[in-house]
Amino acid sequence: MISTLRGTVLSALGTIVVIEVGGVGFSVNVTPAEALGARIGSELRLNTTLIVREDALTLFGFATPDELGVFELLIGVTGVGPKSALGVLSALSPDDIARAVAADDDAVFRKVSGIGPKTAKLITLSLAGKLVPTSPAAVPRIAAGVPAVDSVLAALVGLGWSERVAAQTLDEVVAETDESARASVPALLRLTLGRLGPSQHGRAS
């Protein structure tokens, strides 16, 4: 089992990051935010799990042990495969997921591509009692009415920033950007990352 990887980023595109460790390049499936935050030539550490199938060996990597733990819980739910679980973590932070499960709010999961009503309900039922929110939801004051904000905030938390810092910075960026940038998750994420600087887990590696 490959539990962690730490090495140099060779490429980062879409949801795939290639990390060179000891002269070997490992292709790792990550969230779009993780791939966007990776810098070619820089060092990156990921918490990983190896999914074994008859026709493939696939690595999935996450910035924090919490994300990895939630991923492993999600793939244990009937109807949720690794790609769907990664999709959930691309849209929601571990705390968002824990709060939704605690509130029996399956609507949160129905918004994720590939998750239908039945599977969304199974997620809340199967994970009940297994997750505990560590903090209350952080709602940016100005950004509260902007549709892309929830996804960007979850991505920033996934990259290692606290919800408070991420929400405050996102609030400032939204206040200074035009409507087209506010409506685009990638654009808003890039602008906020530019203000925050290198990712928190990247600094710690």
C-alpha positions in Angstrom: 0.0 0.0 0.0 1.3 3.5 -0.9 0.2 5.7 2.0 2.0 8.9 1.1 4.0 10.4 -1.7 6.5 13.3 -1.5 8.4 14.5 -4.5 8.7 16.9 -7.4 5.7 17.8 -9.5 6.4 16.9 -13.1 3.0 17.9 -14.5 -0.5 18.9 -13.3 -3.4 18.8 -15.6 -7.1 18.5 -14.9 -7.3 16.0 -12.1 -4.0 14.3 -12.6 -0.7 15.2 -11.0 2.5 13.4 -11.8 5.0 13.3 -8.9 8.6 12.1 -9.3 9.8 10.1 -6.3 13.3 8.5 -6.5 13.4 8.8 -10.3 9.9 7.2 -10.7 6.9 9.3 -11.9 3.7 8.5 -10.1 0.4 9.5 -11.7 -2.0 10.5 -8.9 -5.7 11.4 -9.2 -6.5 14.6 -7.2 -9.2 17.2 -7.0 -9.1 20.0 -9.6 -8.2 22.5 -6.9 -5.2 20.3 -5.8 -4.0 20.1 -9.4 -4.4 23.9 -9.9 -2.4 24.6 -6.7 0.5 22.3 -7.7 3.5 24.0 -9.3 5.7 22.2 -11.7 9.2 21.8 -10.3 8.0 22.3 -6.7 7.8 19.7 -4.0 4.4 18.2 -3.1 3.3 15.8 -0.4 0.1 13.9 -0.7 -1.8 11.4 1.5 -2.6 8.6 -0.9 -4.5 5.4 -1.3 -4.1 2.8 -4.0 -7.3 1.4 -5.6 -6.8 -2.0 -7.1 -9.1 -3.2 -9.9 -8.7 -6.1 -12.3 -7.7 -3.9 -15.1 -5.9 -1.0 -13.3 -4.0 0.2 -10.3 -5.0 3.8 -9.5 -3.6 6.2 -7.0 -5.7 8.9 -5.4 -4.0 11.7 -3.4 -5.2 14.3 -0.9 -3.7 17.3 0.9 -4.8 16.2 4.3 -5.5 12.9 6.2 -9.0 14.1 6.8 -9.7 14.3 3.1 -8.3 10.8 2.6 -10.3 9.5 5.5 -13.6 10.9 4.1 -12.7 9.5 0.6 -12.2 6.0 2.1 -15.6 6.3 3.9 -17.3 7.5 0.7 -16.1 4.6 -1.5 -17.5 2.3 1.1 -21.0 3.6 0.3 -22.9 1.5 -2.2 -23.0 3.2 -5.6 -20.0 5.5 -4.9 -16.9 4.7 -6.8 -13.5 6.4 -6.5 -14.2 8.9 -9.2 -17.6 9.9 -7.6 -15.9 10.1 -4.2 -13.3 12.4 -5.7 -16.0 14.5 -7.2 -17.6 14.9 -3.8 -14.3 16.1 -2.3 -13.8 18.4 -5.3 -17.0 20.2 -4.4 -17.1 19.9 -0.6 -14.6 20.0 2.3 -14.6 17.2 4.9 -16.3 19.7 7.3 -19.0 20.4 4.7 -19.6 16.7 4.3 -19.7 16.1 8.0 -22.2 18.9 8.5 -24.4 17.7 5.7 -24.4 14.1 7.1 -25.1 15.4 10.6 -28.1 17.4 9.3 -29.2 14.5 7.1 -29.0 17.0 4.2 -28.7 14.8 1.1 -29.4 17.8 -1.2 -25.8 18.8 -0.8 -24.6 15.6 -2.4 -27.2 15.7 -5.2 -25.5 18.8 -6.5 -22.3 16.8 -7.2 -22.0 15.5 -10.8 -22.6 11.8 -10.9 -24.4 11.6 -7.6 -28.1 10.8 -7.9 -30.9 11.2 -5.3 -30.7 7.5 -4.2 -26.9 7.6 -3.8 -27.0 11.0 -2.0 -29.4 9.6 0.5 -27.2 6.5 1.0 -24.3 8.7 1.7 -26.0 10.5 4.6 -27.3 7.2 6.0 -24.1 5.2 5.6 -21.8 8.0 7.1 -24.1 8.9 10.0 -22.2 8.9 13.2 -18.8 8.4 11.4 -18.0 12.1 10.8 -17.9 15.0 13.2 -17.7 18.7 12.0 -14.7 20.4 13.5 -15.9 24.0 12.9 -19.0 25.9 12.0 -19.6 26.9 8.4 -17.7 30.1 7.4 -19.9 32.3 5.2 -18.2 35.2 3.5 -20.2 38.4 4.0 -20.0 40.0 0.6 -19.5 36.7 -1.3 -22.5 34.9 0.3 -24.8 35.4 -2.8 -22.2 34.4 -5.4 -22.9 30.8 -6.7 -19.2 29.9 -7.3 -18.1 30.8 -3.7 -19.0 27.5 -2.0 -16.9 25.5 -4.4 -14.0 27.9 -4.2 -14.1 28.0 -0.4 -14.2 24.2 -0.2 -11.2 24.0 -2.6 -9.2 26.5 -0.5 -9.9 24.5 2.7 -8.8 21.4 0.8 -5.5 23.1 -0.1 -4.8 23.7 3.6 -6.1 27.1 4.6 -8.5 27.6 7.5 -12.1 28.4 6.6 -11.8 31.7 8.4 -8.7 32.9 6.4 -10.0 31.5 3.1 -13.5 33.1 3.6 -12.0 36.4 4.5 -9.7 36.5 1.5 -12.4 35.2 -0.9 -14.7 38.0 0.4 -12.1 40.6 -0.5 -11.5 39.1 -3.9 -15.2 39.0 -4.7 -15.6 42.6 -3.7 -12.9 43.7 -6.2 -13.8 41.5 -9.2 -16.3 41.8 -12.0 -19.4 39.7 -12.5 -17.9 37.3 -15.1 -14.9 36.4 -12.8 -17.3 35.9 -9.9 -19.4 33.4 -11.9 -16.4 31.2 -12.8 -15.0 28.8 -10.2 -11.5 28.5 -11.9 -11.2 32.2 -12.3 -12.3 33.0 -8.8 -10.0 30.3 -7.4 -7.0 31.6 -9.4 -7.6 35.1 -8.2 -7.9 34.1 -4.5 -4.9 31.8 -4.7 -2.9 34.7 -6.1 -3.8 36.7 -3.1 -3.2 33.9 -0.6 0.2 32.8 -2.1 1.6 29.3 -2.1 -0.6 26.5 -0.6 -0.3 25.8 3.1 0.5 22.1 2.7 3.1 23.0 0.0 4.9 25.2 2.5 4.9 22.5 5.1 6.4 19.9 2.8 
